[in-house]
Amino acid sequence: MLQSVYGLPFGTLKVKRTELLKRQDYEELIRLSGPSDFLSYLSNHGYDSDIAANSSQYSGYNLIEAATNTHLAKLNRLALSLTPKEGRDLVASYLSKWDVMNIKTILVAKNLNYKVEDTEMHLVSENMTALGIFAGLLNHTDYKNILSMSGIEEIISYLLRYGYGKALLSYLDDYRKTNDITSLLLSLDLYYYSMMREKFRFYTGTEGPIYRFIRKTIDIKNIMTIMKFKAFGGEENVTSYLLQGGGLSDQMLDDLIKSSSIEEIAQKLKQFSDLTRSLELYKRRGTLTGFEGELYRNLYWEFIGIFEMSPLSLNNILAYLLRVEAEWKDVRNIFLGKYYNIDEETVRMISINIG
């Protein structure tokens, strides 16, 4: 019975998948020289309404960012609307990751005293309507209210009515002492992944792969945290920034922390993910960027394959959401690469579809 209710979303999203950008589209975007060409190409490949919706307020690279965020939100909302009632809360919970990202963006902007108009374009929303509204979380009015607030403590106070605010409150004293928002941003990750683990751990369906995906995502975040502490110093504090609930054992994490170098960490992760290319890039250029790109690229393609081969279930919807997210990441990487004059090798290394 459960499989039958997923027949419609499976068929619809299978058709919608054909409308996503192809590899040749990403190659063409890399070749384009400026924002006008970029916008023209995207307009002819499914982004026309998203560009039109933001063109009165933004232009150039800012318009690209606003349009791609709107496009992501629109496709996510479509997938959520097609999800059968039995799985909607789980998909909405997964999509609340964009609420978390938006709150982080706002907190960073407030900490840097950015203006509202300089912040809105970075938010993932469709006409400023939050994805989390389906989970009873943030809505349009909430975002407008938060953006208008003068400081971080006022935002945290407002968010106390949601799980986000309670998570932030637990680290507020650290922020008051140091004026460093790192711990506040960490608290949102802790809240999100803890919530996701509990949601999917006890779900009685065929969604075991989703739970494994969540755990492996936590592992990747922890691996990158360990690598960054190893590269920039302060390993004695790294355990305070690790997320709980990943698949790597405490012993393995401790072993990674005690590694003498980035190269040793990469070697110890051979069974977890193939980091050959990113290790070679690190040896040549001393950058960690390739590791994060390769870890996420391997993760996405491993689980997109697993999800799409599964019987009709939430797995198929998650596969579509991952493809949509990968497109958003790659388009964003390419246009930001042009804006910041990042070399093509790096752009490809941090991308999902053209890595």
ZADO-1210 file (C-alpha; in nm, 4 decimals, padded with zeros to 6 digits):
<atoms>
<atom x="00.0000" y="00.0000" z="00.0000" code="MET" pos="1"/>
<atom x="00.2766" y="00.2446" z="00.0929" code="LEU" pos="2"/>
<atom x="00.4509" y="00.1794" z="-00.2379" code="GLN" pos="3"/>
<atom x="00.1309" y="00.2595" z="-00.4303" code="SER" pos="4"/>
<atom x="00.0941" y="00.6074" z="-00.2771" code="VAL" pos="5"/>
<atom x="00.4473" y="00.6894" z="-00.3952" code="TYR" pos="6"/>
<atom x="00.3649" y="00.6027" z="-00.7567" code="GLY" pos="7"/>
<atom x="00.2448" y="00.9535" z="-00.8485" code="LEU" pos="8"/>
<atom x="00.5382" y="01.1448" z="-00.6949" code="PRO" pos="9"/>
<atom x="00.7818" y="00.8945" z="-00.8449" code="PHE" pos="10"/>
<atom x="00.6386" y="00.9416" z="-01.1948" code="GLY" pos="11"/>
<atom x="00.6116" y="01.3192" z="-01.1667" code="THR" pos="12"/>
<atom x="00.9611" y="01.3681" z="-01.0280" code="LEU" pos="13"/>
<atom x="01.1064" y="01.1299" z="-01.2849" code="LYS" pos="14"/>
<atom x="00.9745" y="01.3667" z="-01.5537" code="VAL" pos="15"/>
<atom x="01.0903" y="01.6764" z="-01.3604" code="LYS" pos="16"/>
<atom x="01.4365" y="01.5234" z="-01.3328" code="ARG" pos="17"/>
<atom x="01.4737" y="01.5481" z="-01.7114" code="THR" pos="18"/>
<atom x="01.4357" y="01.9275" z="-01.6778" code="GLU" pos="19"/>
<atom x="01.7418" y="01.9624" z="-01.4550" code="LEU" pos="20"/>
<atom x="02.0672" y="02.0872" z="-01.6038" code="LEU" pos="21"/>
<atom x="02.2831" y="01.8317" z="-01.7841" code="LYS" pos="22"/>
<atom x="02.6617" y="01.7997" z="-01.7760" code="ARG" pos="23"/>
<atom x="02.6919" y="01.9900" z="-02.1045" code="GLN" pos="24"/>
<atom x="02.5008" y="02.2792" z="-01.9464" code="ASP" pos="25"/>
<atom x="02.7556" y="02.3084" z="-01.6665" code="TYR" pos="26"/>
<atom x="03.0382" y="02.2954" z="-01.9198" code="GLU" pos="27"/>
<atom x="02.8734" y="02.5779" z="-02.1119" code="GLU" pos="28"/>
<atom x="02.8240" y="02.7848" z="-01.7957" code="LEU" pos="29"/>
<atom x="03.1953" y="02.7496" z="-01.7201" code="ILE" pos="30"/>
<atom x="03.2773" y="02.8855" z="-02.0659" code="ARG" pos="31"/>
<atom x="03.0516" y="03.1907" z="-02.0353" code="LEU" pos="32"/>
<atom x="03.2274" y="03.5163" z="-01.9581" code="SER" pos="33"/>
<atom x="02.9931" y="03.7400" z="-01.7602" code="GLY" pos="34"/>
<atom x="02.6672" y="03.7677" z="-01.5628" code="PRO" pos="35"/>
<atom x="02.4532" y="03.8758" z="-01.8604" code="SER" pos="36"/>
<atom x="02.5523" y="03.5646" z="-02.0586" code="ASP" pos="37"/>
<atom x="02.5023" y="03.3519" z="-01.7479" code="PHE" pos="38"/>
<atom x="02.1529" y="03.4915" z="-01.6884" code="LEU" pos="39"/>
<atom x="02.0588" y="03.4488" z="-02.0530" code="SER" pos="40"/>
<atom x="02.1635" y="03.0838" z="-02.0500" code="TYR" pos="41"/>
<atom x="01.9803" y="03.0080" z="-01.7255" code="LEU" pos="42"/>
<atom x="01.6705" y="03.1873" z="-01.8533" code="SER" pos="43"/>
<atom x="01.6614" y="02.9475" z="-02.1478" code="ASN" pos="44"/>
<atom x="01.7064" y="02.6452" z="-01.9219" code="HIS" pos="45"/>
<atom x="01.4250" y="02.6649" z="-01.6694" code="GLY" pos="46"/>
<atom x="01.5170" y="02.9702" z="-01.4618" code="TYR" pos="47"/>
<atom x="01.3214" y="03.2341" z="-01.6561" code="ASP" pos="48"/>
<atom x="01.0454" y="03.2885" z="-01.3974" code="SER" pos="49"/>
<atom x="01.2971" y="03.2935" z="-01.1106" code="ASP" pos="50"/>
<atom x="01.5060" y="03.5586" z="-01.2840" code="ILE" pos="51"/>
<atom x="01.1954" y="03.7634" z="-01.3654" code="ALA" pos="52"/>
<atom x="01.0765" y="03.7442" z="-01.0036" code="ALA" pos="53"/>
<atom x="01.4010" y="03.9003" z="-00.8780" code="ASN" pos="54"/>
<atom x="01.5021" y="04.1300" z="-01.1657" code="SER" pos="55"/>
<atom x="01.3332" y="04.4424" z="-01.0278" code="SER" pos="56"/>
<atom x="01.5427" y="04.4242" z="-00.7106" code="GLN" pos="57"/>
<atom x="01.8760" y="04.2778" z="-00.8233" code="TYR" pos="58"/>
<atom x="02.1115" y="04.2743" z="-01.1194" code="SER" pos="59"/>
<atom x="02.4314" y="04.1010" z="-01.2297" code="GLY" pos="60"/>
<atom x="02.5744" y="03.8371" z="-00.9978" code="TYR" pos="61"/>
<atom x="02.3331" y="03.9375" z="-00.7208" code="ASN" pos="62"/>
<atom x="02.0444" y="03.8532" z="-00.9531" code="LEU" pos="63"/>
<atom x="02.1997" y="03.5136" z="-01.0310" code="ILE" pos="64"/>
<atom x="02.2247" y="03.4347" z="-00.6603" code="GLU" pos="65"/>
<atom x="01.8703" y="03.5462" z="-00.5838" code="ALA" pos="66"/>
<atom x="01.7274" y="03.3574" z="-00.8841" code="ALA" pos="67"/>
<atom x="01.9100" y="03.0324" z="-00.8080" code="THR" pos="68"/>
<atom x="01.7933" y="03.0464" z="-00.4461" code="ASN" pos="69"/>
<atom x="01.4345" y="03.1036" z="-00.5598" code="THR" pos="70"/>
<atom x="01.4632" y="02.8177" z="-00.8098" code="HIS" pos="71"/>
<atom x="01.5913" y="02.5783" z="-00.5435" code="LEU" pos="72"/>
<atom x="01.3084" y="02.6690" z="-00.3073" code="ALA" pos="73"/>
<atom x="01.0477" y="02.6260" z="-00.5819" code="LYS" pos="74"/>
<atom x="01.1651" y="02.2750" z="-00.6736" code="LEU" pos="75"/>
<atom x="01.1944" y="02.1723" z="-00.3097" code="ASN" pos="76"/>
<atom x="00.8401" y="02.2897" z="-00.2460" code="ARG" pos="77"/>
<atom x="00.7211" y="02.0947" z="-00.5481" code="LEU" pos="78"/>
<atom x="00.8771" y="01.7749" z="-00.4134" code="ALA" pos="79"/>
<atom x="00.7252" y="01.8382" z="-00.0718" code="LEU" pos="80"/>
<atom x="00.3805" y="01.9013" z="-00.2209" code="SER" pos="81"/>
<atom x="00.3985" y="01.5640" z="-00.3988" code="LEU" pos="82"/>
<atom x="00.5030" y="01.3747" z="-00.0870" code="THR" pos="83"/>
<atom x="00.2253" y="01.1517" z="00.0538" code="PRO" pos="84"/>
<atom x="00.0899" y="01.2500" z="00.3928" code="LYS" pos="85"/>
<atom x="00.2693" y="00.9630" z="00.5672" code="GLU" pos="86"/>
<atom x="00.6117" y="01.1015" z="00.4745" code="GLY" pos="87"/>
<atom x="00.5514" y="01.4751" z="00.4582" code="ARG" pos="88"/>
<atom x="00.6732" y="01.5527" z="00.8088" code="ASP" pos="89"/>
<atom x="00.9993" y="01.3693" z="00.7401" code="LEU" pos="90"/>
<atom x="01.0632" y="01.5506" z="00.4111" code="VAL" pos="91"/>
<atom x="00.9700" y="01.8848" z="00.5689" code="ALA" pos="92"/>
<atom x="01.2153" y="01.8120" z="00.8500" code="SER" pos="93"/>
<atom x="01.4889" y="01.7373" z="00.5972" code="TYR" pos="94"/>
<atom x="01.4118" y="02.0610" z="00.4121" code="LEU" pos="95"/>
<atom x="01.4358" y="02.2632" z="00.7328" code="SER" pos="96"/>
<atom x="01.8116" y="02.2534" z="00.6592" code="LYS" pos="97"/>
<atom x="01.7418" y="02.5624" z="00.4472" code="TRP" pos="98"/>
<atom x="01.5852" y="02.7391" z="00.7449" code="ASP" pos="99"/>
<atom x="01.9048" y="02.6568" z="00.9342" code="VAL" pos="100"/>
<atom x="02.1171" y="02.7948" z="00.6510" code="MET" pos="101"/>
<atom x="01.9049" y="03.1100" z="00.6337" code="ASN" pos="102"/>
<atom x="01.9284" y="03.1695" z="01.0082" code="ILE" pos="103"/>
<atom x="02.3063" y="03.1271" z="00.9875" code="LYS" pos="104"/>
<atom x="02.3193" y="03.3787" z="00.7025" code="THR" pos="105"/>
<atom x="02.1171" y="03.6298" z="00.9019" code="ILE" pos="106"/>
<atom x="02.3265" y="03.5823" z="01.2176" code="LEU" pos="107"/>
<atom x="02.6512" y="03.6321" z="01.0253" code="VAL" pos="108"/>
<atom x="02.5080" y="03.9388" z="00.8512" code="ALA" pos="109"/>
<atom x="02.3910" y="04.0905" z="01.1800" code="LYS" pos="110"/>
<atom x="02.7297" y="04.0227" z="01.3371" code="ASN" pos="111"/>
<atom x="02.8924" y="04.2120" z="01.0480" code="LEU" pos="112"/>
<atom x="02.6303" y="04.4907" z="01.0595" code="ASN" pos="113"/>
<atom x="02.5099" y="04.4228" z="00.7044" code="TYR" pos="114"/>
<atom x="02.1934" y="04.5936" z="00.5838" code="LYS" pos="115"/>
<atom x="01.8681" y="04.4046" z="00.5223" code="VAL" pos="116"/>
<atom x="01.8871" y="04.4596" z="00.1472" code="GLU" pos="117"/>
<atom x="02.2371" y="04.3071" z="00.1434" code="ASP" pos="118"/>
<atom x="02.1117" y="03.9946" z="00.3211" code="THR" pos="119"/>
<atom x="01.7818" y="03.8977" z="00.1576" code="GLU" pos="120"/>
<atom x="01.9307" y="03.7806" z="-00.1717" code="MET" pos="121"/>
<atom x="02.1375" y="03.5177" z="00.0122" code="HIS" pos="122"/>
<atom x="01.8303" y="03.3494" z="00.1608" code="LEU" pos="123"/>
<atom x="01.6873" y="03.0328" z="00.0085" code="VAL" pos="124"/>
<atom x="01.3191" y="03.1110" z="-00.0323" code="SER" pos="125"/>
<atom x="01.0481" y="03.1444" z="-00.2918" code="GLU" pos="126"/>
<atom x="00.9129" y="03.4979" z="-00.2603" code="ASN" pos="127"/>
<atom x="01.0488" y="03.4976" z="00.0951" code="MET" pos="128"/>
<atom x="00.8307" y="03.2013" z="00.1948" code="THR" pos="129"/>
<atom x="01.0325" y="02.9620" z="00.4069" code="ALA" pos="130"/>
<atom x="01.0352" y="02.5916" z="00.3332" code="LEU" pos="131"/>
<atom x="01.0050" y="02.5303" z="00.7039" code="GLY" pos="132"/>
<atom x="00.6499" y="02.6635" z="00.7097" code="ILE" pos="133"/>
<atom x="00.5350" y="02.3114" z="00.6210" code="PHE" pos="134"/>
<atom x="00.6936" y="02.1811" z="00.9384" code="ALA" pos="135"/>
<atom x="00.5349" y="02.4543" z="01.1471" code="GLY" pos="136"/>
<atom x="00.8608" y="02.6481" z="01.1632" code="LEU" pos="137"/>
<atom x="00.9565" y="02.9829" z="01.0092" code="LEU" pos="138"/>
<atom x="00.7235" y="03.1622" z="00.7710" code="ASN" pos="139"/>
<atom x="00.7344" y="03.4799" z="00.5631" code="HIS" pos="140"/>
<atom x="00.6465" y="03.7063" z="00.8562" code="THR" pos="141"/>
<atom x="00.9110" y="03.5446" z="01.0761" code="ASP" pos="142"/>
<atom x="01.1848" y="03.6165" z="00.8230" code="TYR" pos="143"/>
<atom x="01.0758" y="03.9757" z="00.7782" code="LYS" pos="144"/>
<atom x="01.0680" y="04.0246" z="01.1546" code="ASN" pos="145"/>
<atom x="01.4105" y="03.8673" z="01.2051" code="ILE" pos="146"/>
<atom x="01.5689" y="04.0719" z="00.9271" code="LEU" pos="147"/>
<atom x="01.4382" y="04.3919" z="01.0855" code="SER" pos="148"/>
<atom x="01.5857" y="04.3166" z="01.4271" code="MET" pos="149"/>
<atom x="01.8848" y="04.5096" z="01.5499" code="SER" pos="150"/>
<atom x="02.0992" y="04.2409" z="01.7085" code="GLY" pos="151"/>
<atom x="02.1712" y="03.8726" z="01.7568" code="ILE" pos="152"/>
<atom x="02.0257" y="03.8457" z="02.1077" code="GLU" pos="153"/>
<atom x="01.6967" y="03.9911" z="01.9866" code="GLU" pos="154"/>
<atom x="01.6866" y="03.7306" z="01.7081" code="ILE" pos="155"/>
<atom x="01.7540" y="03.4470" z="01.9535" code="ILE" pos="156"/>
<atom x="01.4785" y="03.5750" z="02.1809" code="SER" pos="157"/>
<atom x="01.2352" y="03.5764" z="01.8880" code="TYR" pos="158"/>
<atom x="01.3330" y="03.2230" z="01.7845" code="LEU" pos="159"/>
<atom x="01.2715" y="03.0799" z="02.1323" code="LEU" pos="160"/>
<atom x="00.9241" y="02.9798" z="02.0154" code="ARG" pos="161"/>
<atom x="01.0981" y="02.7313" z="01.7839" code="TYR" pos="162"/>
<atom x="01.3573" y="02.4600" z="01.8377" code="GLY" pos="163"/>
<atom x="01.6129" y="02.6838" z="01.6674" code="TYR" pos="164"/>
<atom x="01.5943" y="02.9437" z="01.9441" code="GLY" pos="165"/>
<atom x="01.6341" y="02.6911" z="02.2228" code="LYS" pos="166"/>
<atom x="01.9431" y="02.5518" z="02.0509" code="ALA" pos="167"/>
<atom x="02.0923" y="02.8996" z="02.0107" code="LEU" pos="168"/>
<atom x="02.0161" y="02.9948" z="02.3706" code="LEU" pos="169"/>
<atom x="02.2366" y="02.7141" z="02.5026" code="SER" pos="170"/>
<atom x="02.5404" y="02.8855" z="02.3451" code="TYR" pos="171"/>
<atom x="02.4419" y="03.2465" z="02.4099" code="LEU" pos="172"/>
<atom x="02.6784" y="03.2864" z="02.7067" code="ASP" pos="173"/>
<atom x="02.9730" y="03.1844" z="02.4868" code="ASP" pos="174"/>
<atom x="02.8750" y="03.4521" z="02.2366" code="TYR" pos="175"/>
<atom x="02.8419" y="03.7169" z="02.5088" code="ARG" pos="176"/>
<atom x="03.1912" y="03.6392" z="02.6368" code="LYS" pos="177"/>
<atom x="03.3714" y="03.6327" z="02.3023" code="THR" pos="178"/>
<atom x="03.1437" y="03.8062" z="02.0483" code="ASN" pos="179"/>
<atom x="03.2285" y="03.5059" z="01.8273" code="ASP" pos="180"/>
<atom x="02.9248" y="03.3493" z="01.6597" code="ILE" pos="181"/>
<atom x="03.0979" y="03.0182" z="01.5762" code="THR" pos="182"/>
<atom x="02.9341" y="02.8365" z="01.8667" code="SER" pos="183"/>
<atom x="02.5921" y="02.9762" z="01.7721" code="LEU" pos="184"/>
<atom x="02.6296" y="02.8426" z="01.4186" code="LEU" pos="185"/>
<atom x="02.7403" y="02.5067" z="01.5590" code="LEU" pos="186"/>
<atom x="02.4322" y="02.4916" z="01.7821" code="SER" pos="187"/>
<atom x="02.2075" y="02.5035" z="01.4749" code="LEU" pos="188"/>
<atom x="02.3899" y="02.2075" z="01.3179" code="ASP" pos="189"/>
<atom x="02.3665" y="02.0167" z="01.6458" code="LEU" pos="190"/>
<atom x="01.9924" y="02.0820" z="01.6585" code="TYR" pos="191"/>
<atom x="01.9260" y="01.9926" z="01.2946" code="TYR" pos="192"/>
<atom x="02.1190" y="01.6660" z="01.2810" code="TYR" pos="193"/>
<atom x="01.9956" y="01.5508" z="01.6203" code="SER" pos="194"/>
<atom x="01.6393" y="01.6126" z="01.5050" code="MET" pos="195"/>
<atom x="01.6963" y="01.4307" z="01.1749" code="MET" pos="196"/>
<atom x="01.8502" y="01.1254" z="01.3408" code="ARG" pos="197"/>
<atom x="01.5532" y="01.0899" z="01.5713" code="GLU" pos="198"/>
<atom x="01.3002" y="01.1431" z="01.2911" code="LYS" pos="199"/>
<atom x="01.4395" y="00.8698" z="01.0690" code="PHE" pos="200"/>
<atom x="01.5730" y="00.6257" z="01.3277" code="ARG" pos="201"/>
<atom x="01.2287" y="00.4974" z="01.4214" code="PHE" pos="202"/>
<atom x="01.0507" y="00.5381" z="01.0904" code="TYR" pos="203"/>
<atom x="00.8898" y="00.2055" z="00.9993" code="THR" pos="204"/>
<atom x="00.9427" y="00.1933" z="00.6267" code="GLY" pos="205"/>
<atom x="01.2144" y="00.1332" z="00.3699" code="THR" pos="206"/>
<atom x="01.3988" y="00.4530" z="00.4613" code="GLU" pos="207"/>
<atom x="01.7076" y="00.2946" z="00.6178" code="GLY" pos="208"/>
<atom x="01.9281" y="00.4440" z="00.3426" code="PRO" pos="209"/>
<atom x="01.8122" y="00.7949" z="00.4397" code="ILE" pos="210"/>
<atom x="01.9243" y="00.7353" z="00.7970" code="TYR" pos="211"/>
<atom x="02.2628" y="00.6148" z="00.6675" code="ARG" pos="212"/>
<atom x="02.2847" y="00.9233" z="00.4460" code="PHE" pos="213"/>
<atom x="02.2249" y="01.1505" z="00.7459" code="ILE" pos="214"/>
<atom x="02.4913" y="00.9704" z="00.9500" code="ARG" pos="215"/>
<atom x="02.7450" y="00.9908" z="00.6681" code="LYS" pos="216"/>
<atom x="02.6713" y="01.3619" z="00.6232" code="THR" pos="217"/>
<atom x="02.7515" y="01.4095" z="00.9919" code="ILE" pos="218"/>
<atom x="03.0757" y="01.2164" z="00.9386" code="ASP" pos="219"/>
<atom x="03.1774" y="01.4493" z="00.6551" code="ILE" pos="220"/>
<atom x="03.1131" y="01.7571" z="00.8659" code="LYS" pos="221"/>
<atom x="03.3249" y="01.6093" z="01.1448" code="ASN" pos="222"/>
<atom x="03.6046" y="01.5107" z="00.9052" code="ILE" pos="223"/>
<atom x="03.6206" y="01.8643" z="00.7650" code="MET" pos="224"/>
<atom x="03.6192" y="02.0105" z="01.1164" code="THR" pos="225"/>
<atom x="03.9128" y="01.7873" z="01.2139" code="ILE" pos="226"/>
<atom x="04.1020" y="01.8757" z="00.8952" code="MET" pos="227"/>
<atom x="04.0518" y="02.2489" z="00.9497" code="LYS" pos="228"/>
<atom x="04.1712" y="02.2297" z="01.3092" code="PHE" pos="229"/>
<atom x="04.4714" y="02.0251" z="01.1954" code="LYS" pos="230"/>
<atom x="04.5565" y="02.2773" z="00.9243" code="ALA" pos="231"/>
<atom x="04.5028" y="02.5943" z="01.1276" code="PHE" pos="232"/>
<atom x="04.5805" y="02.4797" z="01.4817" code="GLY" pos="233"/>
<atom x="04.3826" y="02.4309" z="01.8011" code="GLY" pos="234"/>
<atom x="04.3341" y="02.0534" z="01.7872" code="GLU" pos="235"/>
<atom x="04.2959" y="02.0453" z="02.1645" code="GLU" pos="236"/>
<atom x="03.9519" y="02.2098" z="02.1230" code="ASN" pos="237"/>
<atom x="03.8278" y="02.0141" z="01.8232" code="VAL" pos="238"/>
<atom x="03.6056" y="01.7680" z="02.0132" code="THR" pos="239"/>
<atom x="03.3853" y="02.0577" z="02.1269" code="SER" pos="240"/>
<atom x="03.2919" y="02.1196" z="01.7649" code="TYR" pos="241"/>
<atom x="03.2132" y="01.7628" z="01.6580" code="LEU" pos="242"/>
<atom x="02.8572" y="01.6486" z="01.5900" code="LEU" pos="243"/>
<atom x="02.7189" y="01.3338" z="01.7509" code="GLN" pos="244"/>
<atom x="02.5457" y="01.0526" z="01.5644" code="GLY" pos="245"/>
<atom x="02.7689" y="00.9854" z="01.2665" code="GLY" pos="246"/>
<atom x="02.8774" y="00.6436" z="01.1478" code="GLY" pos="247"/>
<atom x="03.2445" y="00.6828" z="01.2407" code="LEU" pos="248"/>
<atom x="03.3226" y="00.5473" z="01.5859" code="SER" pos="249"/>
<atom x="03.4583" y="00.7660" z="01.8651" code="ASP" pos="250"/>
<atom x="03.7807" y="00.5673" z="01.8400" code="GLN" pos="251"/>
<atom x="03.8108" y="00.6458" z="01.4690" code="MET" pos="252"/>
<atom x="03.7430" y="01.0155" z="01.5263" code="LEU" pos="253"/>
<atom x="04.0038" y="01.0203" z="01.8026" code="ASP" pos="254"/>
<atom x="04.2495" y="00.8482" z="01.5693" code="ASP" pos="255"/>
<atom x="04.1872" y="01.1132" z="01.3027" code="LEU" pos="256"/>
<atom x="04.2374" y="01.3924" z="01.5563" code="ILE" pos="257"/>
<atom x="04.5712" y="01.2423" z="01.6649" code="LYS" pos="258"/>
<atom x="04.6986" y="01.2216" z="01.3055" code="SER" pos="259"/>
<atom x="05.0202" y="01.4104" z="01.2444" code="SER" pos="260"/>
<atom x="04.9148" y="01.5629" z="00.9117" code="SER" pos="261"/>
<atom x="04.6355" y="01.6175" z="00.6613" code="ILE" pos="262"/>
<atom x="04.7917" y="01.3483" z="00.4440" code="GLU" pos="263"/>
<atom x="04.7674" y="01.0965" z="00.7282" code="GLU" pos="264"/>
<atom x="04.4006" y="01.1827" z="00.7852" code="ILE" pos="265"/>
<atom x="04.3254" y="01.1282" z="00.4159" code="ALA" pos="266"/>
<atom x="04.5065" y="00.7929" z="00.4183" code="GLN" pos="267"/>
<atom x="04.3053" y="00.6749" z="00.7193" code="LYS" pos="268"/>
<atom x="03.9816" y="00.7553" z="00.5352" code="LEU" pos="269"/>
<atom x="04.0462" y="00.5243" z="00.2381" code="LYS" pos="270"/>
<atom x="03.7637" y="00.2908" z="00.3401" code="GLN" pos="271"/>
<atom x="03.5271" y="00.5829" z="00.3987" code="PHE" pos="272"/>
<atom x="03.5729" y="00.7776" z="00.0743" code="SER" pos="273"/>
<atom x="03.8221" y="00.7934" z="-00.2111" code="ASP" pos="274"/>
<atom x="04.0156" y="01.1181" z="-00.1617" code="LEU" pos="275"/>
<atom x="04.2885" y="01.0536" z="-00.4183" code="THR" pos="276"/>
<atom x="04.2266" y="01.3632" z="-00.6300" code="ARG" pos="277"/>
<atom x="04.1770" y="01.6031" z="-00.3404" code="SER" pos="278"/>
<atom x="04.4908" y="01.4726" z="-00.1682" code="LEU" pos="279"/>
<atom x="04.6886" y="01.5328" z="-00.4866" code="GLU" pos="280"/>
<atom x="04.5465" y="01.8868" z="-00.5050" code="LEU" pos="281"/>
<atom x="04.6361" y="01.9469" z="-00.1403" code="TYR" pos="282"/>
<atom x="04.9946" y="01.8334" z="-00.1970" code="LYS" pos="283"/>
<atom x="05.0289" y="02.0746" z="-00.4889" code="ARG" pos="284"/>
<atom x="04.8469" y="02.3768" z="-00.3514" code="ARG" pos="285"/>
<atom x="04.7919" y="02.3289" z="00.0215" code="GLY" pos="286"/>
<atom x="04.4148" y="02.3792" z="00.0002" code="THR" pos="287"/>
<atom x="04.1491" y="02.1811" z="00.1871" code="LEU" pos="288"/>
<atom x="03.8777" y="02.2843" z="-00.0579" code="THR" pos="289"/>
<atom x="03.9170" y="01.9736" z="-00.2693" code="GLY" pos="290"/>
<atom x="03.8564" y="01.7404" z="00.0254" code="PHE" pos="291"/>
<atom x="03.5177" y="01.8897" z="00.1035" code="GLU" pos="292"/>
<atom x="03.4211" y="01.8847" z="-00.2628" code="GLY" pos="293"/>
<atom x="03.5272" y="01.5233" z="-00.3132" code="GLU" pos="294"/>
<atom x="03.3643" y="01.4030" z="00.0089" code="LEU" pos="295"/>
<atom x="03.0293" y="01.5563" z="-00.0842" code="TYR" pos="296"/>
<atom x="03.0513" y="01.4522" z="-00.4496" code="ARG" pos="297"/>
<atom x="03.1146" y="01.0909" z="-00.3475" code="ASN" pos="298"/>
<atom x="02.8336" y="01.1114" z="-00.0902" code="LEU" pos="299"/>
<atom x="02.5769" y="01.2493" z="-00.3353" code="TYR" pos="300"/>
<atom x="02.6425" y="00.9984" z="-00.6101" code="TRP" pos="301"/>
<atom x="02.6599" y="00.7048" z="-00.3690" code="GLU" pos="302"/>
<atom x="02.3189" y="00.7819" z="-00.2226" code="PHE" pos="303"/>
<atom x="02.1463" y="00.9144" z="-00.5342" code="ILE" pos="304"/>
<atom x="02.2199" y="00.5727" z="-00.6840" code="GLY" pos="305"/>
<atom x="02.0945" y="00.3901" z="-00.3747" code="ILE" pos="306"/>
<atom x="01.7799" y="00.6036" z="-00.3454" code="PHE" pos="307"/>
<atom x="01.6868" y="00.5740" z="-00.7126" code="GLU" pos="308"/>
<atom x="01.7266" y="00.1953" z="-00.7086" code="MET" pos="309"/>
<atom x="01.4992" y="00.1616" z="-00.4037" code="SER" pos="310"/>
<atom x="01.1351" y="00.0471" z="-00.4115" code="PRO" pos="311"/>
<atom x="00.8821" y="00.3316" z="-00.4327" code="LEU" pos="312"/>
<atom x="00.9257" y="00.5265" z="-00.1087" code="SER" pos="313"/>
<atom x="01.0661" y="00.8448" z="00.0423" code="LEU" pos="314"/>
<atom x="01.4022" y="00.7368" z="-00.0958" code="ASN" pos="315"/>
<atom x="01.2941" y="00.8363" z="-00.4478" code="ASN" pos="316"/>
<atom x="01.1886" y="01.1823" z="-00.3291" code="ILE" pos="317"/>
<atom x="01.5207" y="01.2290" z="-00.1474" code="LEU" pos="318"/>
<atom x="01.7038" y="01.1318" z="-00.4666" code="ALA" pos="319"/>
<atom x="01.5296" y="01.4145" z="-00.6520" code="TYR" pos="320"/>
<atom x="01.6011" y="01.6612" z="-00.3710" code="LEU" pos="321"/>
<atom x="01.9702" y="01.5685" z="-00.3807" code="LEU" pos="322"/>
<atom x="01.9836" y="01.6233" z="-00.7577" code="ARG" pos="323"/>
<atom x="01.8161" y="01.9626" z="-00.7160" code="VAL" pos="324"/>
<atom x="02.0557" y="02.0552" z="-00.4366" code="GLU" pos="325"/>
<atom x="02.3544" y="01.9439" z="-00.6456" code="ALA" pos="326"/>
<atom x="02.2396" y="02.1694" z="-00.9296" code="GLU" pos="327"/>
<atom x="02.2076" y="02.4636" z="-00.6911" code="TRP" pos="328"/>
<atom x="02.5547" y="02.3990" z="-00.5495" code="LYS" pos="329"/>
<atom x="02.7166" y="02.3695" z="-00.8924" code="ASP" pos="330"/>
<atom x="02.5530" y="02.6738" z="-01.0510" code="VAL" pos="331"/>
<atom x="02.6474" y="02.8699" z="-00.7404" code="ARG" pos="332"/>
<atom x="03.0064" y="02.7423" z="-00.7482" code="ASN" pos="333"/>
<atom x="03.0457" y="02.8374" z="-01.1138" code="ILE" pos="334"/>
<atom x="02.9113" y="03.1920" z="-01.0875" code="PHE" pos="335"/>
<atom x="03.0941" y="03.2610" z="-00.7608" code="LEU" pos="336"/>
<atom x="03.4073" y="03.1249" z="-00.9249" code="GLY" pos="337"/>
<atom x="03.3693" y="03.3860" z="-01.1965" code="LYS" pos="338"/>
<atom x="03.2902" y="03.6620" z="-00.9479" code="TYR" pos="339"/>
<atom x="03.5923" y="03.5881" z="-00.7275" code="TYR" pos="340"/>
<atom x="03.8186" y="03.4833" z="-01.0162" code="ASN" pos="341"/>
<atom x="03.8620" y="03.1290" z="-00.8820" code="ILE" pos="342"/>
<atom x="04.0490" y="02.8965" z="-01.1162" code="ASP" pos="343"/>
<atom x="03.8561" y="02.6319" z="-01.3099" code="GLU" pos="344"/>
<atom x="04.0324" y="02.3379" z="-01.1434" code="GLU" pos="345"/>
<atom x="03.9082" y="02.4478" z="-00.8020" code="THR" pos="346"/>
<atom x="03.5546" y="02.5102" z="-00.9290" code="VAL" pos="347"/>
<atom x="03.5407" y="02.1595" z="-01.0725" code="ARG" pos="348"/>
<atom x="03.6821" y="02.0048" z="-00.7553" code="MET" pos="349"/>
<atom x="03.4065" y="02.1555" z="-00.5391" code="ILE" pos="350"/>
<atom x="03.1246" y="02.0686" z="-00.7804" code="SER" pos="351"/>
<atom x="02.8989" y="01.7620" z="-00.7852" code="ILE" pos="352"/>
<atom x="02.8129" y="01.7189" z="-01.1530" code="ASN" pos="353"/>
<atom x="03.1407" y="01.8181" z="-01.3181" code="ILE" pos="354"/>
<atom x="03.4006" y="01.7129" z="-01.0625" code="GLY" pos="355"/>
</atoms>
